[in-house]
Amino acid sequence: MNAASRIERIRAQLTAALPGAAVELIDDSHRHAGHAGARDGRGHFRVHIVSGAFAGLRPLQRHQVVYRALDELMRTDIHALSITALTPEEEKAT
């Protein structure tokens, strides 16, 4: 699978699980060439996601929401994922 379609699939699953979320997704796979986790073809990504659905959730719970949204992709396409998950109010305050 090419990088563009992988990013599209990740973004689609996140926006389906969190309607109205602002999703910024960065593919850092090129920075991990030769890394053991990169050899199997899965990628390294950073996601910055802003959603009202995160209100009242602790950081671990927010990450669990993201991991559940990505479900199968975490086993087939994603080796490493760095998550920044904020509410709209938190995003405005940064």
PyMOL Python script that loads the backbone (N, CA, C, O; Angstrom):
from pymol import cmd

cmd.read_pdbstr("""\
ATOM      1  N   MET A   1       0.853  -1.178   0.000  1.00  0.00           N
ATOM      2  CA  MET A   1       0.000   0.000   0.000  1.00  0.00           C
ATOM      3  C   MET A   1       0.896   1.237   0.000  1.00  0.00           C
ATOM      4  O   MET A   1       1.885   1.286   0.731  1.00  0.00           O
ATOM      5  N   ASN A   2       0.556   2.228  -0.811  1.00  0.00           N
ATOM      6  CA  ASN A   2       1.385   3.420  -0.835  1.00  0.00           C
ATOM      7  C   ASN A   2       1.044   4.331   0.353  1.00  0.00           C
ATOM      8  O   ASN A   2      -0.021   4.219   0.959  1.00  0.00           O
ATOM      9  N   ALA A   3       1.976   5.227   0.664  1.00  0.00           N
ATOM     10  CA  ALA A   3       1.839   6.080   1.843  1.00  0.00           C
ATOM     11  C   ALA A   3       0.585   6.952   1.791  1.00  0.00           C
ATOM     12  O   ALA A   3      -0.074   7.146   2.812  1.00  0.00           O
ATOM     13  N   ALA A   4       0.251   7.475   0.617  1.00  0.00           N
ATOM     14  CA  ALA A   4      -0.914   8.362   0.502  1.00  0.00           C
ATOM     15  C   ALA A   4      -2.204   7.622   0.825  1.00  0.00           C
ATOM     16  O   ALA A   4      -3.051   8.162   1.536  1.00  0.00           O
ATOM     17  N   SER A   5      -2.377   6.412   0.327  1.00  0.00           N
ATOM     18  CA  SER A   5      -3.607   5.685   0.609  1.00  0.00           C
ATOM     19  C   SER A   5      -3.661   5.234   2.061  1.00  0.00           C
ATOM     20  O   SER A   5      -4.742   5.159   2.645  1.00  0.00           O
ATOM     21  N   ARG A   6      -2.514   4.935   2.648  1.00  0.00           N
ATOM     22  CA  ARG A   6      -2.466   4.578   4.070  1.00  0.00           C
ATOM     23  C   ARG A   6      -2.913   5.769   4.915  1.00  0.00           C
ATOM     24  O   ARG A   6      -3.701   5.605   5.846  1.00  0.00           O
ATOM     25  N   ILE A   7      -2.425   6.942   4.603  1.00  0.00           N
ATOM     26  CA  ILE A   7      -2.820   8.138   5.339  1.00  0.00           C
ATOM     27  C   ILE A   7      -4.310   8.401   5.171  1.00  0.00           C
ATOM     28  O   ILE A   7      -4.993   8.758   6.130  1.00  0.00           O
ATOM     29  N   GLU A   8      -4.809   8.227   3.965  1.00  0.00           N
ATOM     30  CA  GLU A   8      -6.242   8.421   3.720  1.00  0.00           C
ATOM     31  C   GLU A   8      -7.080   7.458   4.548  1.00  0.00           C
ATOM     32  O   GLU A   8      -8.107   7.852   5.099  1.00  0.00           O
ATOM     33  N   ARG A   9      -6.655   6.198   4.645  1.00  0.00           N
ATOM     34  CA  ARG A   9      -7.391   5.210   5.441  1.00  0.00           C
ATOM     35  C   ARG A   9      -7.365   5.563   6.923  1.00  0.00           C
ATOM     36  O   ARG A   9      -8.384   5.453   7.604  1.00  0.00           O
ATOM     37  N   ILE A  10      -6.215   5.984   7.424  1.00  0.00           N
ATOM     38  CA  ILE A  10      -6.103   6.365   8.835  1.00  0.00           C
ATOM     39  C   ILE A  10      -7.013   7.556   9.109  1.00  0.00           C
ATOM     40  O   ILE A  10      -7.785   7.547  10.068  1.00  0.00           O
ATOM     41  N   ARG A  11      -6.921   8.574   8.269  1.00  0.00           N
ATOM     42  CA  ARG A  11      -7.744   9.775   8.438  1.00  0.00           C
ATOM     43  C   ARG A  11      -9.237   9.429   8.368  1.00  0.00           C
ATOM     44  O   ARG A  11     -10.026   9.936   9.165  1.00  0.00           O
ATOM     45  N   ALA A  12      -9.624   8.575   7.424  1.00  0.00           N
ATOM     46  CA  ALA A  12     -11.030   8.193   7.273  1.00  0.00           C
ATOM     47  C   ALA A  12     -11.553   7.492   8.521  1.00  0.00           C
ATOM     48  O   ALA A  12     -12.670   7.761   8.963  1.00  0.00           O
ATOM     49  N   GLN A  13     -10.759   6.604   9.084  1.00  0.00           N
ATOM     50  CA  GLN A  13     -11.213   5.893  10.279  1.00  0.00           C
ATOM     51  C   GLN A  13     -11.323   6.825  11.477  1.00  0.00           C
ATOM     52  O   GLN A  13     -12.244   6.693  12.283  1.00  0.00           O
ATOM     53  N   LEU A  14     -10.398   7.760  11.600  1.00  0.00           N
ATOM     54  CA  LEU A  14     -10.467   8.706  12.717  1.00  0.00           C
ATOM     55  C   LEU A  14     -11.672   9.634  12.585  1.00  0.00           C
ATOM     56  O   LEU A  14     -12.375   9.877  13.565  1.00  0.00           O
ATOM     57  N   THR A  15     -11.914  10.151  11.388  1.00  0.00           N
ATOM     58  CA  THR A  15     -13.037  11.074  11.218  1.00  0.00           C
ATOM     59  C   THR A  15     -14.378  10.347  11.292  1.00  0.00           C
ATOM     60  O   THR A  15     -15.382  10.954  11.663  1.00  0.00           O
ATOM     61  N   ALA A  16     -14.413   9.068  10.948  1.00  0.00           N
ATOM     62  CA  ALA A  16     -15.656   8.295  11.097  1.00  0.00           C
ATOM     63  C   ALA A  16     -15.968   8.074  12.574  1.00  0.00           C
ATOM     64  O   ALA A  16     -17.127   8.142  12.983  1.00  0.00           O
ATOM     65  N   ALA A  17     -14.945   7.812  13.368  1.00  0.00           N
ATOM     66  CA  ALA A  17     -15.140   7.564  14.797  1.00  0.00           C
ATOM     67  C   ALA A  17     -15.370   8.843  15.580  1.00  0.00           C
ATOM     68  O   ALA A  17     -16.032   8.835  16.618  1.00  0.00           O
ATOM     69  N   LEU A  18     -14.820   9.946  15.076  1.00  0.00           N
ATOM     70  CA  LEU A  18     -14.914  11.233  15.765  1.00  0.00           C
ATOM     71  C   LEU A  18     -15.397  12.298  14.779  1.00  0.00           C
ATOM     72  O   LEU A  18     -14.614  13.143  14.344  1.00  0.00           O
ATOM     73  N   PRO A  19     -16.687  12.258  14.424  1.00  0.00           N
ATOM     74  CA  PRO A  19     -17.216  13.209  13.442  1.00  0.00           C
ATOM     75  C   PRO A  19     -16.937  14.660  13.859  1.00  0.00           C
ATOM     76  O   PRO A  19     -17.105  15.037  15.019  1.00  0.00           O
ATOM     77  N   GLY A  20     -16.517  15.441  12.897  1.00  0.00           N
ATOM     78  CA  GLY A  20     -16.236  16.850  13.165  1.00  0.00           C
ATOM     79  C   GLY A  20     -14.849  17.110  13.725  1.00  0.00           C
ATOM     80  O   GLY A  20     -14.478  18.264  13.942  1.00  0.00           O
ATOM     81  N   ALA A  21     -14.083  16.068  13.961  1.00  0.00           N
ATOM     82  CA  ALA A  21     -12.736  16.242  14.508  1.00  0.00           C
ATOM     83  C   ALA A  21     -11.815  16.873  13.475  1.00  0.00           C
ATOM     84  O   ALA A  21     -11.938  16.623  12.276  1.00  0.00           O
ATOM     85  N   ALA A  22     -10.898  17.688  13.954  1.00  0.00           N
ATOM     86  CA  ALA A  22      -9.826  18.215  13.112  1.00  0.00           C
ATOM     87  C   ALA A  22      -8.650  17.259  13.263  1.00  0.00           C
ATOM     88  O   ALA A  22      -8.166  17.032  14.372  1.00  0.00           O
ATOM     89  N   VAL A  23      -8.193  16.702  12.150  1.00  0.00           N
ATOM     90  CA  VAL A  23      -7.142  15.684  12.184  1.00  0.00           C
ATOM     91  C   VAL A  23      -5.954  16.146  11.356  1.00  0.00           C
ATOM     92  O   VAL A  23      -6.082  16.423  10.163  1.00  0.00           O
ATOM     93  N   GLU A  24      -4.802  16.225  12.001  1.00  0.00           N
ATOM     94  CA  GLU A  24      -3.545  16.486  11.297  1.00  0.00           C
ATOM     95  C   GLU A  24      -2.706  15.230  11.448  1.00  0.00           C
ATOM     96  O   GLU A  24      -2.378  14.822  12.562  1.00  0.00           O
ATOM     97  N   LEU A  25      -2.366  14.626  10.335  1.00  0.00           N
ATOM     98  CA  LEU A  25      -1.642  13.359  10.350  1.00  0.00           C
ATOM     99  C   LEU A  25      -0.337  13.517   9.595  1.00  0.00           C
ATOM    100  O   LEU A  25      -0.316  14.001   8.463  1.00  0.00           O
ATOM    101  N   ILE A  26       0.753  13.106  10.229  1.00  0.00           N
ATOM    102  CA  ILE A  26       2.075  13.223   9.629  1.00  0.00           C
ATOM    103  C   ILE A  26       2.718  11.848   9.577  1.00  0.00           C
ATOM    104  O   ILE A  26       2.773  11.136  10.580  1.00  0.00           O
ATOM    105  N   ASP A  27       3.201  11.482   8.399  1.00  0.00           N
ATOM    106  CA  ASP A  27       3.897  10.214   8.202  1.00  0.00           C
ATOM    107  C   ASP A  27       5.386  10.444   8.451  1.00  0.00           C
ATOM    108  O   ASP A  27       6.056  11.131   7.679  1.00  0.00           O
ATOM    109  N   ASP A  28       5.891   9.865   9.530  1.00  0.00           N
ATOM    110  CA  ASP A  28       7.310   9.975   9.885  1.00  0.00           C
ATOM    111  C   ASP A  28       8.088   8.713   9.524  1.00  0.00           C
ATOM    112  O   ASP A  28       9.215   8.530   9.983  1.00  0.00           O
ATOM    113  N   SER A  29       7.512   7.860   8.723  1.00  0.00           N
ATOM    114  CA  SER A  29       8.138   6.570   8.418  1.00  0.00           C
ATOM    115  C   SER A  29       9.538   6.727   7.833  1.00  0.00           C
ATOM    116  O   SER A  29      10.430   5.932   8.130  1.00  0.00           O
ATOM    117  N   HIS A  30       9.729   7.736   7.015  1.00  0.00           N
ATOM    118  CA  HIS A  30      11.040   7.949   6.388  1.00  0.00           C
ATOM    119  C   HIS A  30      12.139   8.195   7.423  1.00  0.00           C
ATOM    120  O   HIS A  30      13.313   7.935   7.157  1.00  0.00           O
ATOM    121  N   ARG A  31      11.763   8.693   8.592  1.00  0.00           N
ATOM    122  CA  ARG A  31      12.741   8.974   9.646  1.00  0.00           C
ATOM    123  C   ARG A  31      13.160   7.702  10.382  1.00  0.00           C
ATOM    124  O   ARG A  31      14.073   7.733  11.206  1.00  0.00           O
ATOM    125  N   HIS A  32      12.498   6.588  10.087  1.00  0.00           N
ATOM    126  CA  HIS A  32      12.763   5.345  10.802  1.00  0.00           C
ATOM    127  C   HIS A  32      13.238   4.236   9.866  1.00  0.00           C
ATOM    128  O   HIS A  32      13.148   3.055  10.203  1.00  0.00           O
ATOM    129  N   ALA A  33      13.733   4.608   8.713  1.00  0.00           N
ATOM    130  CA  ALA A  33      14.236   3.616   7.755  1.00  0.00           C
ATOM    131  C   ALA A  33      15.328   2.785   8.429  1.00  0.00           C
ATOM    132  O   ALA A  33      16.228   3.332   9.065  1.00  0.00           O
ATOM    133  N   GLY A  34      15.243   1.484   8.287  1.00  0.00           N
ATOM    134  CA  GLY A  34      16.221   0.598   8.903  1.00  0.00           C
ATOM    135  C   GLY A  34      15.849   0.161  10.305  1.00  0.00           C
ATOM    136  O   GLY A  34      16.423  -0.794  10.829  1.00  0.00           O
ATOM    137  N   HIS A  35      14.903   0.839  10.917  1.00  0.00           N
ATOM    138  CA  HIS A  35      14.424   0.485  12.249  1.00  0.00           C
ATOM    139  C   HIS A  35      13.696  -0.852  12.165  1.00  0.00           C
ATOM    140  O   HIS A  35      13.003  -1.121  11.184  1.00  0.00           O
ATOM    141  N   ALA A  36      13.848  -1.687  13.182  1.00  0.00           N
ATOM    142  CA  ALA A  36      13.250  -3.028  13.152  1.00  0.00           C
ATOM    143  C   ALA A  36      11.753  -2.980  12.867  1.00  0.00           C
ATOM    144  O   ALA A  36      11.251  -3.812  12.111  1.00  0.00           O
ATOM    145  N   GLY A  37      11.032  -2.034  13.450  1.00  0.00           N
ATOM    146  CA  GLY A  37       9.591  -1.943  13.244  1.00  0.00           C
ATOM    147  C   GLY A  37       9.207  -1.496  11.851  1.00  0.00           C
ATOM    148  O   GLY A  37       8.077  -1.719  11.416  1.00  0.00           O
ATOM    149  N   ALA A  38      10.128  -0.869  11.150  1.00  0.00           N
ATOM    150  CA  ALA A  38       9.830  -0.400   9.795  1.00  0.00           C
ATOM    151  C   ALA A  38      10.031  -1.496   8.757  1.00  0.00           C
ATOM    152  O   ALA A  38       9.526  -1.388   7.640  1.00  0.00           O
ATOM    153  N   ARG A  39      10.748  -2.530   9.105  1.00  0.00           N
ATOM    154  CA  ARG A  39      11.048  -3.602   8.148  1.00  0.00           C
ATOM    155  C   ARG A  39       9.814  -4.372   7.715  1.00  0.00           C
ATOM    156  O   ARG A  39       9.783  -4.932   6.620  1.00  0.00           O
ATOM    157  N   ASP A  40       8.791  -4.405   8.569  1.00  0.00           N
ATOM    158  CA  ASP A  40       7.595  -5.181   8.227  1.00  0.00           C
ATOM    159  C   ASP A  40       6.607  -4.386   7.377  1.00  0.00           C
ATOM    160  O   ASP A  40       5.524  -4.873   7.054  1.00  0.00           O
ATOM    161  N   GLY A  41       6.986  -3.158   7.018  1.00  0.00           N
ATOM    162  CA  GLY A  41       6.150  -2.359   6.130  1.00  0.00           C
ATOM    163  C   GLY A  41       5.155  -1.456   6.830  1.00  0.00           C
ATOM    164  O   GLY A  41       4.485  -0.651   6.183  1.00  0.00           O
ATOM    165  N   ARG A  42       5.050  -1.579   8.147  1.00  0.00           N
ATOM    166  CA  ARG A  42       4.137  -0.692   8.872  1.00  0.00           C
ATOM    167  C   ARG A  42       4.826   0.644   9.109  1.00  0.00           C
ATOM    168  O   ARG A  42       6.054   0.719   9.123  1.00  0.00           O
ATOM    169  N   GLY A  43       4.037   1.699   9.296  1.00  0.00           N
ATOM    170  CA  GLY A  43       4.593   3.036   9.364  1.00  0.00           C
ATOM    171  C   GLY A  43       4.621   3.660  10.745  1.00  0.00           C
ATOM    172  O   GLY A  43       4.023   3.151  11.693  1.00  0.00           O
ATOM    173  N   HIS A  44       5.326   4.767  10.834  1.00  0.00           N
ATOM    174  CA  HIS A  44       5.419   5.598  12.027  1.00  0.00           C
ATOM    175  C   HIS A  44       4.667   6.893  11.740  1.00  0.00           C
ATOM    176  O   HIS A  44       4.942   7.566  10.746  1.00  0.00           O
ATOM    177  N   PHE A  45       3.727   7.241  12.598  1.00  0.00           N
ATOM    178  CA  PHE A  45       2.876   8.402  12.364  1.00  0.00           C
ATOM    179  C   PHE A  45       2.739   9.259  13.610  1.00  0.00           C
ATOM    180  O   PHE A  45       2.902   8.794  14.738  1.00  0.00           O
ATOM    181  N   ARG A  46       2.430  10.537  13.366  1.00  0.00           N
ATOM    182  CA  ARG A  46       2.040  11.469  14.427  1.00  0.00           C
ATOM    183  C   ARG A  46       0.653  11.970  14.074  1.00  0.00           C
ATOM    184  O   ARG A  46       0.384  12.314  12.923  1.00  0.00           O
ATOM    185  N   VAL A  47      -0.225  12.012  15.060  1.00  0.00           N
ATOM    186  CA  VAL A  47      -1.560  12.559  14.832  1.00  0.00           C
ATOM    187  C   VAL A  47      -1.852  13.618  15.892  1.00  0.00           C
ATOM    188  O   VAL A  47      -1.623  13.426  17.086  1.00  0.00           O
ATOM    189  N   HIS A  48      -2.365  14.731  15.404  1.00  0.00           N
ATOM    190  CA  HIS A  48      -2.841  15.822  16.258  1.00  0.00           C
ATOM    191  C   HIS A  48      -4.332  15.892  15.970  1.00  0.00           C
ATOM    192  O   HIS A  48      -4.744  16.241  14.864  1.00  0.00           O
ATOM    193  N   ILE A  49      -5.136  15.559  16.967  1.00  0.00           N
ATOM    194  CA  ILE A  49      -6.576  15.480  16.737  1.00  0.00           C
ATOM    195  C   ILE A  49      -7.311  16.307  17.787  1.00  0.00           C
ATOM    196  O   ILE A  49      -7.045  16.213  18.985  1.00  0.00           O
ATOM    197  N   VAL A  50      -8.243  17.118  17.298  1.00  0.00           N
ATOM    198  CA  VAL A  50      -9.018  18.001  18.163  1.00  0.00           C
ATOM    199  C   VAL A  50     -10.486  17.615  18.025  1.00  0.00           C
ATOM    200  O   VAL A  50     -11.051  17.643  16.932  1.00  0.00           O
ATOM    201  N   SER A  51     -11.096  17.251  19.162  1.00  0.00           N
ATOM    202  CA  SER A  51     -12.489  16.817  19.132  1.00  0.00           C
ATOM    203  C   SER A  51     -13.167  17.103  20.466  1.00  0.00           C
ATOM    204  O   SER A  51     -12.570  16.941  21.530  1.00  0.00           O
ATOM    205  N   GLY A  52     -14.413  17.529  20.390  1.00  0.00           N
ATOM    206  CA  GLY A  52     -15.211  17.716  21.591  1.00  0.00           C
ATOM    207  C   GLY A  52     -15.466  16.404  22.316  1.00  0.00           C
ATOM    208  O   GLY A  52     -15.798  16.405  23.502  1.00  0.00           O
ATOM    209  N   ALA A  53     -15.314  15.288  21.619  1.00  0.00           N
ATOM    210  CA  ALA A  53     -15.515  13.971  22.227  1.00  0.00           C
ATOM    211  C   ALA A  53     -14.494  13.678  23.328  1.00  0.00           C
ATOM    212  O   ALA A  53     -14.700  12.777  24.140  1.00  0.00           O
ATOM    213  N   PHE A  54     -13.402  14.430  23.357  1.00  0.00           N
ATOM    214  CA  PHE A  54     -12.374  14.211  24.371  1.00  0.00           C
ATOM    215  C   PHE A  54     -12.684  14.920  25.690  1.00  0.00           C
ATOM    216  O   PHE A  54     -11.987  14.706  26.681  1.00  0.00           O
ATOM    217  N   ALA A  55     -13.710  15.751  25.714  1.00  0.00           N
ATOM    218  CA  ALA A  55     -14.059  16.487  26.939  1.00  0.00           C
ATOM    219  C   ALA A  55     -14.349  15.508  28.068  1.00  0.00           C
ATOM    220  O   ALA A  55     -15.106  14.551  27.903  1.00  0.00           O
ATOM    221  N   GLY A  56     -13.738  15.764  29.208  1.00  0.00           N
ATOM    222  CA  GLY A  56     -13.952  14.936  30.386  1.00  0.00           C
ATOM    223  C   GLY A  56     -13.143  13.657  30.419  1.00  0.00           C
ATOM    224  O   GLY A  56     -13.227  12.902  31.387  1.00  0.00           O
ATOM    225  N   LEU A  57     -12.355  13.396  29.377  1.00  0.00           N
ATOM    226  CA  LEU A  57     -11.541  12.178  29.334  1.00  0.00           C
ATOM    227  C   LEU A  57     -10.099  12.486  29.731  1.00  0.00           C
ATOM    228  O   LEU A  57      -9.550  13.528  29.374  1.00  0.00           O
ATOM    229  N   ARG A  58      -9.499  11.563  30.473  1.00  0.00           N
ATOM    230  CA  ARG A  58      -8.083  11.677  30.803  1.00  0.00           C
ATOM    231  C   ARG A  58      -7.263  11.343  29.557  1.00  0.00           C
ATOM    232  O   ARG A  58      -7.785  10.728  28.627  1.00  0.00           O
ATOM    233  N   PRO A  59      -5.986  11.737  29.525  1.00  0.00           N
ATOM    234  CA  PRO A  59      -5.162  11.466  28.341  1.00  0.00           C
ATOM    235  C   PRO A  59      -5.162   9.994  27.916  1.00  0.00           C
ATOM    236  O   PRO A  59      -5.259   9.703  26.724  1.00  0.00           O
ATOM    237  N   LEU A  60      -5.057   9.074  28.857  1.00  0.00           N
ATOM    238  CA  LEU A  60      -5.064   7.660  28.506  1.00  0.00           C
ATOM    239  C   LEU A  60      -6.377   7.271  27.830  1.00  0.00           C
ATOM    240  O   LEU A  60      -6.372   6.514  26.859  1.00  0.00           O
ATOM    241  N   GLN A  61      -7.485   7.774  28.327  1.00  0.00           N
ATOM    242  CA  GLN A  61      -8.784   7.471  27.725  1.00  0.00           C
ATOM    243  C   GLN A  61      -8.880   8.036  26.307  1.00  0.00           C
ATOM    244  O   GLN A  61      -9.459   7.399  25.427  1.00  0.00           O
ATOM    245  N   ARG A  62      -8.331   9.198  26.084  1.00  0.00           N
ATOM    246  CA  ARG A  62      -8.323   9.808  24.751  1.00  0.00           C
ATOM    247  C   ARG A  62      -7.531   8.935  23.782  1.00  0.00           C
ATOM    248  O   ARG A  62      -7.956   8.703  22.650  1.00  0.00           O
ATOM    249  N   HIS A  63      -6.377   8.455  24.239  1.00  0.00           N
ATOM    250  CA  HIS A  63      -5.558   7.590  23.393  1.00  0.00           C
ATOM    251  C   HIS A  63      -6.298   6.290  23.084  1.00  0.00           C
ATOM    252  O   HIS A  63      -6.219   5.777  21.967  1.00  0.00           O
ATOM    253  N   GLN A  64      -7.008   5.765  24.060  1.00  0.00           N
ATOM    254  CA  GLN A  64      -7.779   4.542  23.834  1.00  0.00           C
ATOM    255  C   GLN A  64      -8.860   4.757  22.781  1.00  0.00           C
ATOM    256  O   GLN A  64      -9.127   3.863  21.977  1.00  0.00           O
ATOM    257  N   VAL A  65      -9.481   5.930  22.776  1.00  0.00           N
ATOM    258  CA  VAL A  65     -10.479   6.250  21.746  1.00  0.00           C
ATOM    259  C   VAL A  65      -9.830   6.205  20.363  1.00  0.00           C
ATOM    260  O   VAL A  65     -10.397   5.655  19.419  1.00  0.00           O
ATOM    261  N   VAL A  66      -8.643   6.786  20.258  1.00  0.00           N
ATOM    262  CA  VAL A  66      -7.929   6.814  18.973  1.00  0.00           C
ATOM    263  C   VAL A  66      -7.541   5.397  18.557  1.00  0.00           C
ATOM    264  O   VAL A  66      -7.741   5.011  17.405  1.00  0.00           O
ATOM    265  N   TYR A  67      -6.984   4.618  19.492  1.00  0.00           N
ATOM    266  CA  TYR A  67      -6.587   3.243  19.162  1.00  0.00           C
ATOM    267  C   TYR A  67      -7.784   2.397  18.742  1.00  0.00           C
ATOM    268  O   TYR A  67      -7.676   1.606  17.805  1.00  0.00           O
ATOM    269  N   ARG A  68      -8.924   2.548  19.417  1.00  0.00           N
ATOM    270  CA  ARG A  68     -10.122   1.805  19.028  1.00  0.00           C
ATOM    271  C   ARG A  68     -10.585   2.210  17.631  1.00  0.00           C
ATOM    272  O   ARG A  68     -11.031   1.370  16.850  1.00  0.00           O
ATOM    273  N   ALA A  69     -10.477   3.497  17.323  1.00  0.00           N
ATOM    274  CA  ALA A  69     -10.890   3.977  15.999  1.00  0.00           C
ATOM    275  C   ALA A  69     -10.025   3.366  14.903  1.00  0.00           C
ATOM    276  O   ALA A  69     -10.506   3.094  13.802  1.00  0.00           O
ATOM    277  N   LEU A  70      -8.760   3.153  15.204  1.00  0.00           N
ATOM    278  CA  LEU A  70      -7.835   2.633  14.192  1.00  0.00           C
ATOM    279  C   LEU A  70      -7.788   1.110  14.157  1.00  0.00           C
ATOM    280  O   LEU A  70      -7.317   0.531  13.178  1.00  0.00           O
ATOM    281  N   ASP A  71      -8.257   0.471  15.182  1.00  0.00           N
ATOM    282  CA  ASP A  71      -8.430  -0.969  15.308  1.00  0.00           C
ATOM    283  C   ASP A  71      -7.464  -1.783  14.451  1.00  0.00           C
ATOM    284  O   ASP A  71      -6.290  -1.902  14.800  1.00  0.00           O
ATOM    285  N   GLU A  72      -7.924  -2.334  13.359  1.00  0.00           N
ATOM    286  CA  GLU A  72      -7.138  -3.243  12.525  1.00  0.00           C
ATOM    287  C   GLU A  72      -5.874  -2.573  11.965  1.00  0.00           C
ATOM    288  O   GLU A  72      -4.843  -3.227  11.808  1.00  0.00           O
ATOM    289  N   LEU A  73      -5.953  -1.281  11.666  1.00  0.00           N
ATOM    290  CA  LEU A  73      -4.779  -0.585  11.122  1.00  0.00           C
ATOM    291  C   LEU A  73      -3.602  -0.594  12.100  1.00  0.00           C
ATOM    292  O   LEU A  73      -2.447  -0.520  11.680  1.00  0.00           O
ATOM    293  N   MET A  74      -3.892  -0.686  13.398  1.00  0.00           N
ATOM    294  CA  MET A  74      -2.813  -0.754  14.380  1.00  0.00           C
ATOM    295  C   MET A  74      -2.040  -2.068  14.244  1.00  0.00           C
ATOM    296  O   MET A  74      -0.877  -2.142  14.640  1.00  0.00           O
ATOM    297  N   ARG A  75      -2.658  -3.076  13.703  1.00  0.00           N
ATOM    298  CA  ARG A  75      -1.993  -4.368  13.534  1.00  0.00           C
ATOM    299  C   ARG A  75      -1.399  -4.546  12.141  1.00  0.00           C
ATOM    300  O   ARG A  75      -0.461  -5.322  11.958  1.00  0.00           O
ATOM    301  N   THR A  76      -1.942  -3.830  11.160  1.00  0.00           N
ATOM    302  CA  THR A  76      -1.532  -4.068   9.778  1.00  0.00           C
ATOM    303  C   THR A  76      -0.716  -2.939   9.145  1.00  0.00           C
ATOM    304  O   THR A  76       0.120  -3.199   8.279  1.00  0.00           O
ATOM    305  N   ASP A  77      -0.942  -1.704   9.558  1.00  0.00           N
ATOM    306  CA  ASP A  77      -0.330  -0.563   8.868  1.00  0.00           C
ATOM    307  C   ASP A  77       0.490   0.367   9.759  1.00  0.00           C
ATOM    308  O   ASP A  77       1.358   1.088   9.269  1.00  0.00           O
ATOM    309  N   ILE A  78       0.221   0.354  11.054  1.00  0.00           N
ATOM    310  CA  ILE A  78       0.860   1.315  11.955  1.00  0.00           C
ATOM    311  C   ILE A  78       1.763   0.583  12.939  1.00  0.00           C
ATOM    312  O   ILE A  78       1.315  -0.285  13.689  1.00  0.00           O
ATOM    313  N   HIS A  79       3.043   0.949  12.922  1.00  0.00           N
ATOM    314  CA  HIS A  79       3.980   0.392  13.897  1.00  0.00           C
ATOM    315  C   HIS A  79       4.062   1.288  15.123  1.00  0.00           C
ATOM    316  O   HIS A  79       4.085   0.803  16.254  1.00  0.00           O
ATOM    317  N   ALA A  80       4.106   2.592  14.897  1.00  0.00           N
ATOM    318  CA  ALA A  80       4.227   3.550  15.995  1.00  0.00           C
ATOM    319  C   ALA A  80       3.305   4.729  15.725  1.00  0.00           C
ATOM    320  O   ALA A  80       3.179   5.192  14.592  1.00  0.00           O
ATOM    321  N   LEU A  81       2.658   5.212  16.798  1.00  0.00           N
ATOM    322  CA  LEU A  81       1.730   6.324  16.670  1.00  0.00           C
ATOM    323  C   LEU A  81       1.909   7.259  17.856  1.00  0.00           C
ATOM    324  O   LEU A  81       1.731   6.866  19.009  1.00  0.00           O
ATOM    325  N   SER A  82       2.263   8.500  17.554  1.00  0.00           N
ATOM    326  CA  SER A  82       2.356   9.543  18.570  1.00  0.00           C
ATOM    327  C   SER A  82       1.058  10.339  18.509  1.00  0.00           C
ATOM    328  O   SER A  82       0.681  10.841  17.450  1.00  0.00           O
ATOM    329  N   ILE A  83       0.375  10.455  19.644  1.00  0.00           N
ATOM    330  CA  ILE A  83      -0.955  11.061  19.667  1.00  0.00           C
ATOM    331  C   ILE A  83      -0.968  12.330  20.515  1.00  0.00           C
ATOM    332  O   ILE A  83      -0.506  12.338  21.657  1.00  0.00           O
ATOM    333  N   THR A  84      -1.506  13.399  19.933  1.00  0.00           N
ATOM    334  CA  THR A  84      -1.882  14.591  20.681  1.00  0.00           C
ATOM    335  C   THR A  84      -3.381  14.715  20.496  1.00  0.00           C
ATOM    336  O   THR A  84      -3.856  14.944  19.383  1.00  0.00           O
ATOM    337  N   ALA A  85      -4.134  14.564  21.588  1.00  0.00           N
ATOM    338  CA  ALA A  85      -5.596  14.568  21.530  1.00  0.00           C
ATOM    339  C   ALA A  85      -6.121  15.661  22.462  1.00  0.00           C
ATOM    340  O   ALA A  85      -5.976  15.578  23.682  1.00  0.00           O
ATOM    341  N   LEU A  86      -6.729  16.680  21.868  1.00  0.00           N
ATOM    342  CA  LEU A  86      -7.183  17.846  22.619  1.00  0.00           C
ATOM    343  C   LEU A  86      -8.652  18.140  22.366  1.00  0.00           C
ATOM    344  O   LEU A  86      -9.210  17.750  21.340  1.00  0.00           O
ATOM    345  N   THR A  87      -9.272  18.833  23.317  1.00  0.00           N
ATOM    346  CA  THR A  87     -10.603  19.382  23.092  1.00  0.00           C
ATOM    347  C   THR A  87     -10.426  20.703  22.345  1.00  0.00           C
ATOM    348  O   THR A  87      -9.327  21.258  22.337  1.00  0.00           O
ATOM    349  N   PRO A  88     -11.482  21.217  21.719  1.00  0.00           N
ATOM    350  CA  PRO A  88     -11.359  22.520  21.049  1.00  0.00           C
ATOM    351  C   PRO A  88     -10.908  23.628  22.004  1.00  0.00           C
ATOM    352  O   PRO A  88     -10.146  24.510  21.608  1.00  0.00           O
ATOM    353  N   GLU A  89     -11.365  23.593  23.239  1.00  0.00           N
ATOM    354  CA  GLU A  89     -10.968  24.616  24.218  1.00  0.00           C
ATOM    355  C   GLU A  89      -9.480  24.518  24.537  1.00  0.00           C
ATOM    356  O   GLU A  89      -8.797  25.536  24.653  1.00  0.00           O
ATOM    357  N   GLU A  90      -8.981  23.298  24.677  1.00  0.00           N
ATOM    358  CA  GLU A  90      -7.551  23.118  24.939  1.00  0.00           C
ATOM    359  C   GLU A  90      -6.714  23.583  23.758  1.00  0.00           C
ATOM    360  O   GLU A  90      -5.652  24.179  23.938  1.00  0.00           O
ATOM    361  N   GLU A  91      -7.188  23.312  22.563  1.00  0.00           N
ATOM    362  CA  GLU A  91      -6.481  23.737  21.346  1.00  0.00           C
ATOM    363  C   GLU A  91      -6.395  25.265  21.286  1.00  0.00           C
ATOM    364  O   GLU A  91      -5.347  25.814  20.948  1.00  0.00           O
ATOM    365  N   LYS A  92      -7.487  25.945  21.610  1.00  0.00           N
ATOM    366  CA  LYS A  92      -7.486  27.415  21.601  1.00  0.00           C
ATOM    367  C   LYS A  92      -6.519  27.992  22.625  1.00  0.00           C
ATOM    368  O   LYS A  92      -5.941  29.056  22.404  1.00  0.00           O
ATOM    369  N   ALA A  93      -6.341  27.299  23.742  1.00  0.00           N
ATOM    370  CA  ALA A  93      -5.482  27.784  24.821  1.00  0.00           C
ATOM    371  C   ALA A  93      -3.995  27.587  24.533  1.00  0.00           C
ATOM    372  O   ALA A  93      -3.145  28.130  25.240  1.00  0.00           O
ATOM    373  N   THR A  94      -3.679  26.802  23.483  1.00  0.00           N
ATOM    374  CA  THR A  94      -2.261  26.543  23.196  1.00  0.00           C
ATOM    375  C   THR A  94      -1.682  27.591  22.277  1.00  0.00           C
ATOM    376  O   THR A  94      -0.502  27.526  21.933  1.00  0.00           O
TER     377      THR A  94
END
""", "prot")
cmd.dss("prot")
cmd.show_as("cartoon", "prot")
cmd.util.cbc("prot")
cmd.orient("prot")
